[in-house]
Amino acid sequence: MKTNFKMLGGGLVLSGLMMLGGCGGGDNTYVAPKAPALTGSVIQGPVSGCTVVAKRAANKDFTKAEGDEVTATTGSDGKFTFAVNPSYSYTYAILPNGKDTLTGFTNIPLVAKGGSSFVTPLTTLVATAPAGSDVEAKLVALAGGVPGSSIGSINTSNTTEAAMVVSKAVENTVKAVAEAVKTAAGTNTVSAAQYAAVQAQTITSISAQIATLSLATATATLSKPSTLASNVSTAVGDAISKISTTTASATSNIVIPAASIANIANTVSTNSVGASVIAISAPAGVANAAAAIAATVPSASATTVVVESTKINVNATDKTSAAYLAVAKVDAATTTAAAAIKSDPLAIVTKTPDAYVAPVVVITVPVVAPPVAGTGSTGGSN
């Protein structure tokens, strides 16, 4: 089943069973026990303070919670619990209003298909993948999962280094592209709706690029920083081309010529993937993004499981630390990409017009009907 994701959003869907009690006692009155509270976690590292929305299938705007929808807020560990379980068919939207507790970044919008235990950048790639594609099988293999299993059962803060690098690269890239457009606007204002649309388009383009890879070679391609960066570059170019428009309409406030797009795509991919490798896998002392991309990330294997919190911690005071260097590289990608837009005399980034209507991004996540209860986690940063 398809639902529409407008501008941004994300989520996870957790499965479980409504437990039915037996009957007995003096008056033989049947009492149905209350369903266990629906709980979960948002992981990008752990995302604190973000809103988790159980979206009704009929509500197409994933940028906000409607008045009749059940919501929860994640704690400092990324976990959440719904005070009242949804009584309607729903998917989950993870709004980008929390903080990745490891990097300090605001989380990117996240999505996960029904039955997921975790909401992560990888589940979001699967949820935004072209219909009928095998993106999930590729990412499960990359993460060392059991063939045929769900990517939503894999915690990307505790998995293979290769999967963690890809997950972080998605976060970094989405942040860099959206921030570059916003920064290029200068004193002009890119609205929250348009900013969200840029994020959503970037995620969708990365997913579409992964869909083009063959299942047989995807793990090797995504595990190697240089080829991962090449594919991210292609995806960023596609995203910016779709974000940019040269038509004379009320919403043509972003126009970026092809020559600048190629430069931006290369800059963003090099720094975003390089930052991910530095944070997760690069040998000690590798601080240059280009050098990081030339490094080797262990192949996907269930035996190479690592824990993200041991790899990156924004609270580190050492400015040569992986955390500091990784954040610096994402900031560099943003600054350089924005400068490239500004320096192009044909580029235009102006205030979002009042008439702006964000495009609808189709999310291929099934709606899960109640009764539902279970556990899970969410994660992602921008």
N, C-alpha and C positions, 0 to 999 in steps of 0.2 A: 504494500500500500504506500502511496506517496502523500506526503504533506508538504506544504509550502513553508519555506523559511524566509521571512522577509527581513532583509538587511543583515541581520545577525541573529545569533542565538545558539544554543547548543544544549545538550543534555544527555542524560543517561536514562535508560529505562531498566528498572530492576524487577526481577520476577520472584514469585514466591507463591505460597499457598494460603488461602483462607482456611483456618482450622475450624472444623465443625465439632462442637461438643456433643456428648451423648445426653440421654435424658434419664431421669431417675428421681428418686425422692418421693416424699409423701404424696404430692399432688400430680406427679408425673409431668410437671411443666418442663417443656424443652427450653433450655437456655443456650443460645449460641455465643460462645466466647468471642470477645473482641479480637479482631485481626491484629497480629503483631504490627507495631508501628513501622512504617516504611522508612528505612534509613539508607544512607549511602555516603560516598565520599567524592570530593572533587580533587583531582590530582594533576598538578602541572609543575612543580612540586605541589604539596598540599595548598589548596586555595582557600584562604580565610575570608569570611565576610561576603561571599557572593550569594546571590539569590538563585535558588533552584525552583523552577516553575514547572508544575505538572500541567502542560499545555493541553487544552481541549483541541481535538482534531479540527474543529471548525474555526478556531481562532488562528488566523494566519500570521499575525505579527509576533515574531519571536523576540522583539526588542523590549518587551515589557510584560508584566503580569496583568491579566484582565481581572476585573473585580470578582469574578466567579471562579477563579482558579486557586488551587491549593499551592502554597509556597512554603519554602523553608530557607534558612540561612546557614551556611557552613560555619563551623567553629574554627579555631586556630589550627586544628589538625586536618581540616578539609572535610570533616564529616558533617552530615546533616540528618535530621529526623523530622518527618512530617508529624505535626501534632494530630492531624486528621488525615487519614488516607484518602486519596481521590476516589470519588464515587462515580466517575465517568471515564470514558476512554481517553487516553492521553499519551503524550510523549513528554520528554523533559527538555526544558530550556535552561541553560546555564548562562545567566546574564553576565556581561563583562564589567562587574562592579566589585570584584574582590581582589585580593592580593596573593600572588604566588609568594609563599612564605620563605622560599629559598632565594629567589631573585629580586623580590620587591616589586616586580612588574604587576600591572593590572592584568587580570586573566583575559585571554581572548575568548570570544564566544565559542561554546563547545556543544557538540551533539553526540548522541550515541543511540544506537538502535535498541529495540526492545530486547529485554533479557540480559542487558549488560550489567556487570557488577561495578565497572569503572567508567568514568567519562574522562577522556583524554584527547589530546590532539590526534592520536591515531584513530580513535573511534569516530572523530569528526571527519577525518579523511574518508572513512568507510561510508559514513552517512551522507556525504556530499558526492560520492563517486557516481559516475555515469551508470544508469540502470543496466543491470546485466553484466557489469564488469567484475573482475576477480581481484579487486584492490584488497579486500579483506584477506583472502588467501595469501597474498603476497606479504602483507604486514604481519600476519600470524606467523608465517615462516621466518620473517626477519626477527621477530621477537622470541623465537625458539618455542613457539606454541605447538600444540598437537594439531596436525592437519585436520581441517574441518571444524576446529573450535572457533569460538567467537573472539574477536579482538577485544570485546568488552569484558572478557574474563581475565585480561592481562593488565596488571598494574604497571604502567610505564615509568614509575619511579623505582621499580625494583624488577628489572628485566635485563635483556642483553644490552651491551653497550651500543651495538648498532641501532637497535630500536630506540634507545634513549637519545642518540644523536639525531635521528630523524625526527623524533617528537620535539626536541628542543629546536631543531632547524625550522620546523613549521611555526612554532611560537615566535622565534626571532624574526623570521621572514614577514609574517603577518604584522608584527609590530613595526618593523622597519619601513614597509611599504606605506602603511597607513600614516605613520608619523611623518614620513617624507612628504606626502601630499599635504598634510596639515601644516607642516613647517614651511613648505613652499608658498602657501597661501599668505604667509606673513601676518599682517594686521587684518587681512580678510578672515572671515570665519567659515571654516568647513563645519557644517552642522554635525551633531551627533549621529543623525540618521545617515548622512553621506559617509561619515567616517566608518560607521558600521558596515555600510555597503562595500567599502573598499576592503575591509577585513574579510567579509564573506566571500567576495570575489577572489581574493588571494588564496584563501583556503580551497575554494572550488577548483581553481586552476592547478594547484599543486596536486590535488586528487586526480584530476583529469590527466595530468602528465604521468602519474604513477600507473594509471590505467593503460597507458600505451606500452608499458614494459611487458616483456614476456614473463610468464610465471616461472619459467626455468632459469631465467637470468636476473630476476628482480632482486633477490637477496644479495647477490654479488654486486649489482649496480648500486643499490642503496647503502651497502655496507662500506663502500669505498668513497671517502670524502670527495675526491675529485669528480667522480661520476655523479654523486649525489648533488654536488654544487652545479654541475652542468644541467641536470634535470630541473633543479630549483630555478636556475637562470631562465630556462625555457618557460617555466610556469609563471615566473614574475613578469616576463615579457608579455605573455598572454593576458595576465591579469591587468596590467597597466594599459594594454591595448583596448581591453574591454571597458576599463574605467574611463579612459580618455575617449572623447567623441569629437568629431570635427563637424558635426551637423549643427546648423544654426537653429537651435531650439532654446527654450527657456531654461533648460537644465544643462547647457553646454558650458559649464564653468571650469571644466578640467579638459585641457587639450594638450597632449604631450606628443611631439613629433617622433617618428619612428627612430631617428638617429639617437635621440636622447633616451628612448625606451631601452635600446640595446645597452647603452652605457649604464643606466640605472639597474637593469636586470643583472648585469655582471657584478656591479658593486654590491648590491644587496645580497646576491647569492654567495659571493666570496666571503663577505663579513658575517653573514648569518650562519652559514654552515661552518665557517672557521671558528666562530664563537662557540658553537655547539660542540665541536671537536675539542677545543681548548677546555671547556667546562667538564666534559665527560671522559674523553679518551686520550688526549694528546700527552706525549711524554713530558715529564717535568722540564720546565724551561722554554717550552714552545709558546711564544707569545704572539707571533705573527700569523695573521689569518691565512696567508698563502702557504706558509710552512705547515700550518695545521691541516690544511686541505691535502697536503702531500703526505701526511702521516697515515699510518695504517690503523684502522679500527678492527678489533677482533670480529671474525665472522660470526653470524648469528648462530648461537648454540645454547642449548639449555644449560650448559656447564659454564657459561661466561656471565652468569647473572651478577649484577652489581646493584648497589643501592645508591640512588641519586644523592641523598643527603650527605654521603661520604665523598661525593664528587664536586658538589657546588654548594656554597653557602655564602649568601650575600653579606652576612655579618662578619666575614673575615676582614681583619684590619690590614693584612698584608697586601699591598698594592701590586704585588707580583703573583698573587694567588689566582687560581683558575677562575674563581667567581668574579673577581675584579676585572680581569682581562676579558672575560666573556661579555660582561655588561658593556665594557668599553667598546668592544667590537660592534655590538648591535647599535650603540650610539653613533659610532663612526659610519655605519651603513646608512643610518637615518640622515646624518649631516651631509654626507657626500651625495646621496641621492637627491636630497632637497636642493643642494647647490647646483646639481646638474640640471634640474628643472628650471631653476631661477636663471641660469646662465644662457639658456636657449631662448633666443629672441622670439621664437615662434610658439613657445610654450605659454599656456594660460592656466592659471589656477586662481580663481576669484571666489568671492563669497558664494556660498550655496544659495541659490535663488529660493525665494519663498515658495515657488511653484514646484520645487524638487519633489519627485516621487521616487523612492528607492526601488530598485529592481527586486523581483522576487526570485530567490534562490530555492530550487527544488531540493528537498531533503528526502532521501529514500529510506525513511525509518518507519517501521510498522507501528501502528497505534496499539497500545496494550490496554485491554479492557479490565475493569475491576472484577472480582476482588484480587488485589495484588499486595504483597508484602515481601520484603527481602532486605538485602544489604548491598552496599556498593560504595564506590568512591568516584570523585571527579577530579580533574586536574588540567591545568594549562595556563600559560602566561603570555602576555603580549608585550 
